[in-house]
Structure formats: C-alpha cells, structure tokens
Amino acid sequence: MRLIYPETLEMSSAISNPKVMAIIKECGGKMLCSEKQWSKALEALGESFKSYVECGDSLKAKTILKYVIFAQIISNSEVDLS
C-alpha cells in the first residue's frame, strides 16, 4: 500500500469516477492514520469524504466523516501519541 498509494495520486487526473477516487483516498487516509501522519491523513480523508458526497453515497460519507473528525482532533492535539 505504501508503494502503490503515491502512484495512484499521480494518476488521479486519469480517474474520473468520484467513487473510485473516494475509495483510493479512504484507503490512503487509513494507511496514513496507522502511520500516525495525522495531517496527511486528514487531507486524504477529507478528499474521500467530498468524493463520497459527490457520488451520492451518503452512508459511506457519514462513516468517513467520523474518520475526518478523529484525524482533525488528533492532528491538533499536543499530546504525544507515539
């Protein structure tokens, strides 16, 4: 995943389906969360949320919104979680 995710970001202009981009960004955001890269995870998950809203998948958008809120809280935290 660490090797493939950056390559998919380079191909994002060729991928026009918002659902596909939402899934890619969701997986990347979750991977970045596991690596404790909170600000990058927040960006990826936020883009995933927007893409899910754009394609009309409100159930999945709601789930991703929870991840966005979590990443936002953690990225602004001054507590060392590592």
Secondary structure as GFF3:
##gff-version 3
##sequence-region A 1 82
A	DSSP	alpha_helix	4	10	.	.	.	ID=ss1
A	DSSP	alpha_helix	18	34	.	.	.	ID=ss2
A	DSSP	alpha_helix	38	55	.	.	.	ID=ss3
A	DSSP	alpha_helix	58	75	.	.	.	ID=ss4
###
